[in-house]
């Protein structure tokens, strides 16, 4: 097991964090339990993802439900550039369902320096079995933001920093969802 020194979110202290989620000390995790993650997930995830997810949940102050789907945490097929891809590497991405207004969840995620990729998915079915917004959070270097919606029965990805029109569409969808969500 290779270990590296990292900062623990919210704690500010230096600590040793294992590379692999299987080697984590779950006593250090305040908001999540191993059995909340789909079978096979911990074997294929970077430990930092769980520590940072715990820090995010602490800052958000609202419940965050990990995706019950293994593909929301790791994949052995599909794009090799996906942060979920876990062939000859560990995934550093996870999909979660914040149990609050998606706009609040997004703003808190944007304030976390450890999230590189932040995706808002407004076309997902949540753990409740009903449509719920989902956040994709990953540890890529740099910051990329996007949104996925359904338009005319097709998936559309919106990158708000790519054009003025996409920024307007991004904001419109967030506003509409927030109004529908109450």
C-alpha positions in Angstrom: 0.0 0.0 0.0 1.4 3.3 -1.1 0.4 6.2 1.2 0.7 10.0 0.6 0.2 13.0 2.9 -2.9 15.0 2.2 -5.0 17.7 4.0 -8.2 16.5 5.5 -11.1 18.7 4.3 -12.4 20.9 7.1 -9.7 19.8 9.5 -6.8 21.6 8.2 -4.3 19.1 9.7 -1.9 17.1 7.7 -2.7 13.4 7.7 -1.7 10.2 6.0 -4.4 9.1 3.6 -4.1 5.7 1.8 -4.4 5.7 -2.0 -7.1 3.0 -2.0 -10.5 3.3 -0.4 -10.3 -0.3 0.8 -7.4 0.8 3.1 -9.3 3.7 4.7 -10.0 4.1 8.4 -13.8 4.6 8.3 -13.6 6.0 11.9 -12.3 9.2 10.2 -15.5 9.5 8.1 -18.3 11.4 9.8 -21.2 11.2 7.3 -20.9 8.0 5.3 -20.7 4.2 5.9 -19.0 1.7 3.6 -22.4 -0.1 3.0 -23.8 3.1 1.4 -21.6 2.5 -1.7 -22.5 -0.1 -4.3 -20.7 -3.4 -4.2 -17.3 -3.2 -5.8 -17.0 0.5 -5.4 -14.5 0.7 -2.6 -12.2 -1.7 -4.4 -12.1 0.7 -7.3 -12.0 4.2 -5.7 -9.3 6.5 -4.5 -9.6 7.1 -0.8 -9.3 10.9 -1.2 -12.7 10.9 -3.0 -14.4 9.6 0.1 -12.5 11.9 2.4 -13.4 14.9 0.3 -17.0 13.8 -0.1 -17.2 13.7 3.6 -15.8 17.2 3.8 -18.3 18.4 1.2 -21.2 16.9 3.1 -20.0 18.7 6.3 -19.8 22.0 4.5 -23.2 21.5 2.8 -25.0 20.7 6.0 -27.5 18.5 4.2 -27.8 14.8 3.6 -25.9 13.5 0.5 -26.9 10.1 -0.8 -24.2 8.2 -2.9 -25.5 6.9 -6.2 -26.7 3.3 -5.7 -25.4 2.4 -9.2 -21.9 1.0 -9.5 -21.4 3.0 -12.7 -21.8 6.1 -10.6 -18.5 5.2 -9.0 -16.4 3.1 -11.3 -16.5 1.6 -14.8 -14.4 -0.9 -16.7 -15.7 0.1 -20.1 -16.5 3.3 -21.9 -14.2 6.3 -22.3 -10.7 5.9 -20.9 -10.8 9.7 -20.2 -13.8 9.4 -17.8 -12.8 10.0 -14.2 -15.0 6.9 -13.4 -12.8 4.7 -15.6 -11.1 2.1 -13.3 -8.9 0.0 -15.5 -5.2 0.0 -14.3 -6.1 3.0 -12.1 -8.6 3.9 -9.4 -11.6 6.0 -10.1 -11.6 9.5 -8.6 -15.2 10.4 -9.4 -18.6 9.8 -7.8 -22.2 10.6 -8.4 -24.3 11.8 -5.5 -27.8 13.0 -4.8 -27.8 16.0 -2.4 -31.0 16.2 -0.4 -31.4 20.0 -0.8 -31.9 22.6 -3.5 -29.4 21.7 -6.3 -28.4 25.3 -6.5 -27.2 25.3 -2.9 -25.4 21.9 -3.5 -23.7 23.3 -6.6 -22.5 26.5 -4.9 -21.0 24.6 -2.0 -19.3 22.2 -4.5 -17.9 25.2 -6.4 -16.4 26.5 -3.1 -14.5 23.2 -2.5 -11.0 23.5 -3.9 -10.6 19.8 -4.3 -13.4 19.3 -6.9 -12.1 19.6 -10.4 -15.1 18.3 -12.3 -18.6 19.4 -11.2 -21.5 18.1 -13.3 -25.1 18.8 -12.6 -27.5 16.2 -14.1 -31.1 17.2 -14.3 -32.3 14.1 -16.1 -31.7 11.4 -13.5 -33.9 9.2 -11.3 -32.8 9.3 -7.7 -32.8 6.8 -4.9 -36.4 7.8 -4.2 -37.4 6.4 -7.6 -38.4 9.9 -8.8 -36.6 12.5 -10.9 -33.9 14.0 -8.7 -30.9 16.2 -9.6 -27.5 14.5 -9.3 -24.0 15.9 -8.9 -21.0 14.4 -10.5 -17.9 15.3 -8.4 -14.3 14.4 -9.4 -10.7 15.1 -8.5 -9.3 16.1 -11.9 -6.8 18.9 -12.0 -8.3 22.2 -13.0 -12.0 23.1 -13.0 -14.6 22.0 -15.5 -18.3 22.5 -15.1 -21.2 21.1 -17.1 -24.9 20.2 -17.0 -26.8 17.4 -18.6 -30.5 17.8 -19.5 -33.0 16.1 -21.8 -34.2 18.2 -24.7 -36.6 16.7 -27.2 -35.8 13.3 -25.9 -32.1 13.6 -26.3 -29.2 14.2 -23.9 -27.7 17.6 -24.1 -24.5 18.6 -22.3 -24.2 22.3 -21.5 -20.8 23.9 -20.7 -21.6 27.3 -19.2 -18.2 28.8 -19.8 -18.1 27.8 -23.5 -20.5 30.5 -24.7 -22.9 33.2 -23.7 -25.8 31.1 -24.9 -24.7 28.0 -22.9 -24.3 30.2 -19.8 -27.9 31.4 -20.3 -29.2 27.9 -20.8 -27.3 26.6 -17.7 -28.8 29.4 -15.5 -32.3 28.9 -17.0 -32.3 25.2 -16.2 -31.0 25.7 -12.7 -33.7 28.3 -12.1 -36.5 26.2 -13.6 -35.4 23.2 -11.5 -35.2 25.3 -8.4 -38.7 26.7 -9.0 -40.1 23.1 -9.6 -38.3 21.8 -6.5 -39.7 24.5 -4.2 
